[in-house]
């Protein structure tokens, strides 16, 4: 385990924050004899400079205080999914693993029951948002600890929208149809919109599901019966086809999760959907149009604004030993405490949005301090998880993992299928996954 001196810790988190953390750690201090087997923990990497170092230092500090032999590492989005799938198949891997979307429903049989610690954490910090319970509770049992929402919004070049004759602030387009009108004018200026229609597990799913739901379409009905082939889905697909033809950069068909960041930073597009990483990089690199970048809520459709949430959970694999399980639960308590969130969250620029209600209005949270991050506030209370309008499920997770909804839109935009053909094929694939 990497040893962290108090001096190093103070450098990373600030004297006041470190002092508060050191005092607060008494609550999480379980001083045991050092275990012979290390506690292996793998969490999601963060994009903001210094945030991974702060997270690593905080976790290592907890381990040092509790005499825990810790093996800690950070993984990216695809690595986490691959690691969980491999661990489930082989019975070997990390003791504790963070994943994105609703993986607890897909792999519940290999995850430890953590109901006791999750209920305790919820009681202490104002309660979990409903969506947090939805993603982590499987058949009445907490199979994971909700960690955070990787908050998304529209990322906009306000200067370009104004140049095209469209308003910003309260006058910014608030519906998908209004955004289509603005995007058509912006594309004519050579500054199109850009929403990923390639296999982008984060940005692509955020866009595809949010459009589908906002037009009233969905993979299933409220009871979980596949019901994709509806007039509402057809309206959504036809709209995205028009948005692609009239307002989007044609290269979006091959975009992954990093492509829109690069296109925006290079000045090629005027709007995309993303976390705050684009604004962070612009400030870091001092892009000439940094001051013109702002975030806006996703647009509403005929069914209103129904936004997909990119949710993260941390789970304990069931091959972990009893001692490792108890240590992991203690780590869960610590990760949800102000001792971690107050040093960590401000620097991540709203990318790590806690799923406990007490943090929403906390004055240290970035959406309460930076006006350009205000659009991220409140998302855990209003957004939806995979499976909507039904409860999350293993099948809903698999549909997203196979990029079926993104592909449903992309096939039509690419001209390789008609609207009807793409919807019918996608519905059939969904029925096979759902066993219907």
For each residue, the residues with C-beta under 8 A, 3 or more apart:
1: 38 60 63 64 68 69 70 71 72
2: 56 60 72
3: 60 64
4: 8 9 57 60 61 64
5: 8 9
6: 9 10 18 22
7: 10 11
8: 4 5 11 12 57
9: 4 5 6 12 13 18 21 22 57 61
10: 6 7 13 14 15 18
11: 7 8
12: 8 9 50 53 54 57 343
13: 9 10 17 18 21 54 57 58 343
14: 10 17 18 343
15: 10 18 19
16: 19 20
17: 13 14 20 21 342 343
18: 6 9 10 13 14 15 21 22 343
19: 15 16 22 23
20: 16 17 23 24 338 339 342
21: 9 13 17 18 24 25 58 61 339 340 343
22: 6 9 18 19 25
23: 19 20 26
24: 20 21 27 28 337 338 339
25: 21 22 28 29 61 62 65 334 339
26: 23 29
27: 24 333 337
28: 24 25 62 65 66 330 333 334 337 339
29: 25 26 65 66
30: 66 326 327 330
31: 66 67
32: 35 66 67 68 323 327
33: 67
34: 67 68 69
35: 32 38 39 68 69 323 324 327
36:
37: 69 321 323 324
38: 1 35 69 70 71
39: 35 63 68 69 70 71 95 96 324 327 328 331
40: 71 93 94 95 96
41: 59 70 71 72 73 94 95 96 97 328 331
42: 72 73 74 75 80 83 94 96 97 98
43: 55 59 72 73 74 75 98 314
44: 74 75 76 77 80 98 100 312
45: 52 74 75 76
46: 51 52 55 74 348 351 352
47: 51 275 277 280 348 351
48: 51 277 280 347 348 349 351
49: 280 284
50: 12 53 54 347
51: 46 47 48 54 55 344 347 348
52: 45 46 55 56 74
53: 12 50 56 57
54: 12 13 50 51 57 58 343 344 347
55: 43 46 51 52 58 59 74 344
56: 2 52 53 59 60 72 74
57: 4 8 9 12 13 53 54 60 61
58: 13 21 54 55 61 62 339 340 343 344
59: 41 43 55 56 62 63 70 72 331 335
60: 1 2 3 4 56 57 63 64 70 72
61: 4 9 21 25 57 58 64 65
62: 25 28 58 59 65 66 68 331 334
63: 1 39 59 60 66 68 69 70 72
64: 1 3 4 60 61 67 68
65: 25 28 29 61 62
66: 28 29 30 31 32 62 63 327 330
67: 31 32 33 34 64
68: 1 32 34 35 39 62 63 64 327
69: 1 34 35 37 38 39 63
70: 1 38 39 41 59 60 63
71: 1 38 39 40 41 94
72: 1 2 41 42 43 56 59 60 63
73: 41 42 43
74: 42 43 44 45 46 52 55 56
75: 42 43 44 45 79 80 83 98
76: 44 45 79 80
77: 44 80 81 100 201 202 257
78: 81 82 201
79: 75 76 82 83
80: 42 44 75 76 77 83 84 97 98 99 100
81: 77 78 84 85 99 100 103 201 401
82: 78 79 85 86
83: 42 75 79 80 86 87 93 94 97
84: 80 81 87 88 93 97 99 103 107 315
85: 81 82 88 89 107
86: 82 83 89 90 93
87: 83 84 90 91 92 93 94 97 110 317 319
88: 84 85 107 109 110
89: 85 86
90: 86 87 93
91: 87 110 319
92: 87 319
93: 40 83 84 86 87 90 97 317 319
94: 40 41 42 71 83 87 97 317
95: 39 40 41 316 317 320 321 324 325 328
96: 39 40 41 42 314 315 316 317 320 328 331
97: 41 42 80 83 84 87 93 94 314 315 317
98: 42 43 44 75 80 147 312 313 314 315
99: 80 81 84 103 104 144 312 313 314 315
100: 44 77 80 81 103 150 201 202 310 311 312
101: 135 201 205 310 311 385 386 397 400 401
102: 105 106 135 311 385 386 387 392 393 396 397
103: 81 84 99 100 106 107 144 313 315 397
104: 99 107 108 111 135 136 138 143 144 313 315
105: 102 108 135 138 143 387 392 393 394 396 397
106: 102 103 394 397 398 401
107: 84 85 88 103 104 110 111 315 394
108: 104 105 111 138 139 141 143 394
109: 88
110: 87 88 91 107 317 318 319
111: 104 107 108 143 144 315 316 317 318
112: 143 315 316 317 318 320 325
113: 116 141 142 143
114: 117 118 142 143 144 145 315 316 329 332
115: 118 119 141 142
116: 113 119 120 329
117: 114 120 121 145 329 332 333
118: 114 115 121 122 128 136 142 145 146 332
119: 115 116 122 123 142
120: 116 117 123 124 333
121: 117 118 124 125 128 145 332 333 336 356
122: 118 119 125 126 127 128 356
123: 119 120 127
124: 120 121
125: 121 122 336 337 356 357 358 359
126: 122 356 357 358
127: 122 123 356 357
128: 118 121 122 132 133 146 355 356 357
129: 132 133 146 355 356 357 380 381
130: 133 134
131: 134 135 309 311 355 380 383 384 385
132: 128 129 135 136 146 311 355 356 380
133: 128 129 130 136 137 146
134: 130 131 137 385 387 391 392
135: 101 102 104 105 131 132 144 146 311 313 385 392
136: 104 118 132 133 142 143 144 145 146 313
137: 133 134 140 141 142 143
138: 104 105 108 141 143
139: 108
140: 137
141: 108 113 115 137 138
142: 113 114 115 118 119 136 137 145
143: 104 105 108 111 112 113 114 136 137 138 315
144: 99 103 104 111 114 135 136 313 314 315
145: 114 117 118 121 136 142 313 314 315 332 335 336
146: 118 128 129 132 133 135 136 311 312 313 355
147: 98 312 313 314 335 355
148: 311 312 352 353 354 355
149: 309 310 311 312 353 355 379 380 383
150: 100 202 275 310 311 312 351 352 353
151: 275 276 310 350 351 353 376 379
152: 202 203 206 273 274 275 298 307 308 310 379
153: 273 274 295 296 297 298 375 376
154: 271 272 273 295 296 297 298 299 375
155: 264 271 272 273 274 278 279 293 294 295
156: 161 168 172 270 271 293 294 295 296
157: 160 161 191 264 270 271 289 292 293
158: 161 162 168 292 293 294
159: 162 163 289 292
160: 157 163 164 186 189 191 270 292
161: 156 157 158 164 166 167 168 172 182 186 270 271
162: 158 159 165 166 167 168
163: 159 160 189
164: 160 161 182 185 186 189 191
165: 162 185
166: 161 162 171 172 173 182 185
167: 161 162 170 171 172
168: 156 158 161 162 171 172 294
169: 172
170: 167
171: 166 167 168
172: 156 161 166 167 168 169 296
173: 166 178 179 181 182 299
174: 178 297 299 300
175: 178 179 299 300 301
176: 179 180 211 214 215 239 243 299 300 301
177: 180 181 239
178: 173 174 175 181 182 299
179: 173 175 176 182 183 193 243 247 271 299
180: 176 177 183 184 239 242 243 246 247
181: 173 177 178 184 185
182: 161 164 166 173 178 179 185 186 247
183: 179 180 186 187 192 193 243 246 247 248 270 271
184: 180 181 187 188 246 247
185: 164 165 166 181 182 188 189
186: 160 161 164 182 183 189 191 192 193 247 270 271
187: 183 184 190 191 192 193 246 247 248
188: 184 185
189: 160 163 164 185 186
190: 187
191: 157 160 164 186 187 267 268 269 270
192: 183 186 187 247 248 249 269 270
193: 179 183 186 187 243 247 248 249 269 270 271 272
194: 248 249 252 255 260 263 264 268 269 271 272
195: 203 204 207 243 248 252 260 272 273
196: 200 203 204 207 252 255 256 257 259 260 272 406
197: 204 207 208 244 252 253 255 406 409 410 413
198: 204 252 253 254 255 256 259 406 410
199: 204 256 403 406
200: 196 203 204 205 255 256 257 259 260 406
201: 77 78 81 100 101 204 205 257 400 401 403
202: 77 100 150 152 205 206 257 275 310
203: 152 195 196 200 206 207 255 257 260 272 273 274
204: 195 196 197 198 199 200 201 207 208 255 257 403 406
205: 101 200 201 202 208 209 308 310 400 403 405 406
206: 152 202 203 209 210 273 307 308 310
207: 195 196 197 203 204 210 211 273 406
208: 197 204 205 211 212 308 405 406 408 409
209: 205 206 212 213 308 386 388 400 405
210: 206 207 213 214 273 298 306 307 308
211: 176 207 208 214 215 236 239 240 301 409
212: 208 209 215 217 218 233 236 405
213: 209 210 216 217 218 301 303 306 307 308 384 388
214: 176 210 211 236 298 299 300 301 302 303 304 305 306 307
215: 176 211 212 232 233 235 236 239 301 302 303
216: 213 230 232 235 236 301 302 303
217: 212 213 228 230 232 233 235 236
218: 212 213 221 227 228 233 388 389
219: 226 227 228 387 396 399 405 430
220: 223 224 225 226 227 228 387 389 390 396 430 434
221: 218 224 225 227 389 390
222: 389 390
223: 220 390
224: 220 221 387 390 391 393 395 434
225: 220 221 436
226: 219 220 427 430 431 434 436
227: 218 219 220 221 230
228: 217 218 219 220 233 423 426 427 430
229: 233 423 424 427
230: 216 217 227 233 234
231: 234 235
232: 215 216 217 235 236 302 303
233: 212 215 217 218 228 229 230 236 237 423
234: 230 231 237 238 419 420 423
235: 215 216 217 231 232 238 239 302
236: 211 212 214 215 216 217 232 233 239 240 301
237: 233 234 240 241 408 409 412 419 422 423
238: 234 235 241 242 419
239: 176 177 180 211 215 235 236 242 243 301
240: 211 236 237 243 244 409 412 413
241: 237 238 244 245 409 412 413 419
242: 180 238 239 245 246
243: 176 179 180 183 193 195 239 240 246 247 248
244: 197 240 241 247 248 250 252 413
245: 241 242 248 413
246: 180 183 184 187 242 243
247: 179 180 182 183 184 186 187 192 193 243 244
248: 183 187 192 193 194 195 243 244 245 252
249: 192 193 194 252 263 268 269
250: 244 253
251: 254 255 259 263
252: 194 195 196 197 198 244 248 249 255 259 260
253: 197 198 250 410 413 414
254: 198 251 259
255: 194 196 197 198 200 203 204 251 252 259 260 263
256: 196 198 199 200 259
257: 77 196 200 201 202 203 204 260
258: 261 262
259: 196 198 200 251 252 254 255 256 262 263
260: 194 195 196 200 203 252 255 257 263 264 269 272 273 274 278
261: 258 264 265 274 277 278 281
262: 258 259 265 266
263: 194 249 251 255 259 260 266 268 269 272
264: 155 157 194 260 261 267 268 269 272 274 278
265: 261 262 278 281 282 285 287
266: 262 263
267: 191 264 289
268: 191 194 249 263 264
269: 191 192 193 194 249 260 263 264 272
270: 156 157 160 161 183 186 191 192 193
271: 154 155 156 157 161 179 183 186 193 194
272: 154 155 193 194 195 196 203 260 263 264 269 278
273: 152 153 154 155 195 203 206 207 210 260 298
274: 152 153 155 203 260 261 264 277 278
275: 47 150 151 152 202 350 351
276: 151 279 280 295 349 350 351 373 376
277: 47 48 261 274 280 281 349 351
278: 155 260 261 264 265 272 274 281 282 293
279: 155 276 282 283 290 293 295 349 372 373
280: 47 48 49 276 277 283 284 349
281: 261 265 277 278 284 285 287
282: 265 278 279 285 286 287 289 290 293
283: 279 280 286 290
284: 49 280 281
285: 265 281 282
286: 282 283 290
287: 265 281 282 290
288:
289: 157 159 267 282 292 293
290: 279 282 283 286 287 293
291:
292: 157 158 159 160 289
293: 155 156 157 158 278 279 282 289 290 372
294: 155 156 158 168 372
295: 153 154 155 156 276 279 372 373 374 375 376
296: 153 154 156 172 375
297: 153 154 174 305 307 375
298: 152 153 154 210 214 273 305 307
299: 154 173 174 175 176 178 179 214 305
300: 174 175 176 214 304 305
301: 175 176 211 213 214 215 216 236 239 304 305 306
302: 214 215 216 232 235
303: 213 214 215 216 232 306
304: 214 300 301
305: 214 297 298 299 300 301 382
306: 210 213 214 301 303 384 388
307: 152 206 210 213 214 297 298 379 382 383 384
308: 152 205 206 208 209 210 213 383 384 386
309: 131 149 379 380 383 384 385
310: 100 101 149 150 151 152 202 205 206
311: 100 101 102 131 132 135 146 148 149 150 355 385
312: 44 98 99 100 146 147 148 149 150
313: 98 99 103 104 135 136 144 145 146 147
314: 43 96 97 98 99 144 145 147 332 335
315: 84 96 97 98 99 103 104 107 111 112 114 143 144 145
316: 95 96 111 112 114 320 324 325 328 329
317: 87 93 94 95 96 97 110 111 112 320
318: 110 111 112
319: 87 91 92 93 110
320: 95 96 112 316 317 324 325 328
321: 37 95 324 325
322: 325 326
323: 32 35 37 326 327
324: 35 37 39 95 316 320 321 327 328
325: 95 112 316 320 321 322 328 329
326: 30 322 323 329 330
327: 30 32 35 39 66 68 323 324 330 331
328: 39 41 95 96 316 320 324 325 331 332
329: 114 116 117 316 325 326 332 333
330: 28 30 66 326 327 333 334
331: 39 41 59 62 96 327 328 334 335
332: 114 117 118 121 145 314 328 329 335 336
333: 27 28 117 120 121 329 330 336 337
334: 25 28 62 330 331 337 339 340
335: 59 145 147 314 331 332 340
336: 121 125 145 332 333 340 341 354 356
337: 24 27 28 125 333 334 340 341
338: 20 24 341 342
339: 20 21 24 25 28 58 334 342 343
340: 21 58 334 335 336 337 343 344
341: 336 337 338 344 345 354 359
342: 17 20 338 339 345 346 362 364
343: 12 13 14 17 18 21 54 58 339 340 346 347
344: 51 54 55 58 340 341 347 348 352
345: 341 342 348 352 353 354 359 364 365 366
346: 342 343 364 365 366 369
347: 48 50 51 54 343 344
348: 46 47 48 51 344 345 351 352 366
349: 48 276 277 279 280 366 370 373
350: 151 275 276 353 365 366 367 373 376
351: 46 47 48 150 151 275 276 277 348
352: 46 148 150 344 345 348
353: 148 149 150 151 345 350 367 376 379 380
354: 148 336 341 345 359
355: 128 129 131 132 146 147 148 149 311 380
356: 121 122 125 126 127 128 129 132 336 359
357: 125 126 127 128 129 360
358: 125 126 362
359: 125 341 345 354 356 362 365
360: 357 365 377 378 380 381
361: 365 368
362: 342 358 359 365 368
363: 368 369
364: 342 345 346 368 369
365: 345 346 350 359 360 361 362 368 369
366: 345 346 348 349 350 369 370 373 376
367: 350 353 370 373 374 375 376 377
368: 361 362 363 364 365 377
369: 346 363 364 365 366 373
370: 349 366 367 373 374
371: 374
372: 279 293 294 295
373: 276 279 295 349 350 366 367 369 370 376 377
374: 295 367 370 371 377
375: 153 154 295 296 297 367
376: 151 153 276 295 350 353 366 367 373 379
377: 360 367 368 373 374
378: 360 381 382
379: 149 151 152 307 309 353 376 382 383
380: 129 131 132 149 309 353 355 360 383
381: 129 360 378
382: 305 307 378 379
383: 131 149 307 308 309 379 380
384: 131 213 306 307 308 309 388 389
385: 101 102 131 134 135 309 311 388 392
386: 101 102 209 308 392 396 397 399 400
387: 102 105 134 219 220 224 390 391 392 393 396
388: 209 213 218 306 384 385
389: 218 220 221 222 384
390: 220 221 222 223 224 387 393 396
391: 134 224 387
392: 102 105 134 135 385 386 387 396 397
393: 102 105 224 387 390 396 397
394: 105 106 107 108 397 398
395: 224 398 399 430 433 434 435
396: 102 105 219 220 386 387 390 392 393 399 400
397: 101 102 103 105 106 386 392 393 394 400 401
398: 106 394 395 401 402 433
399: 219 386 395 396 402 404 405 429 430 433
400: 101 201 205 209 386 396 397 403 404 405
401: 81 101 106 201 397 398
402: 398 399 429 433
403: 199 201 204 205 400 406 407
404: 399 400 407 408 426 429 430
405: 205 208 209 212 219 399 400 408 409 426
406: 196 197 198 199 200 204 205 207 208 403 409 410
407: 403 404 410 411 422 426
408: 208 237 404 405 411 412 422 423 425 426
409: 197 208 211 237 240 241 405 406 412 413 422
410: 197 198 253 406 407 413 414
411: 407 408 414 416 417 421 422 425
412: 237 240 241 408 409 415 417 418 419 422
413: 197 240 241 244 245 253 409 410
414: 253 410 411
415: 412
416: 411
417: 411 412 421 422 425
418: 412 421 422
419: 234 237 238 241 412 422 423
420: 234 423 424
421: 411 417 418 424 425
422: 237 407 408 409 411 412 417 418 419 425 426
423: 228 229 233 234 237 408 419 420 426 427
424: 229 420 421 427 428
425: 408 411 417 421 422 428 429
426: 228 404 405 407 408 422 423 429 430
427: 226 228 229 423 424 430 431
428: 424 425 431 432
429: 399 402 404 425 426 432 433
430: 219 220 226 228 395 399 404 426 427 433 434
431: 226 427 428 434 435 436
432: 428 429 435
433: 395 398 399 402 429 430
434: 220 224 226 395 430 431
435: 395 431 432
436: 225 226 431
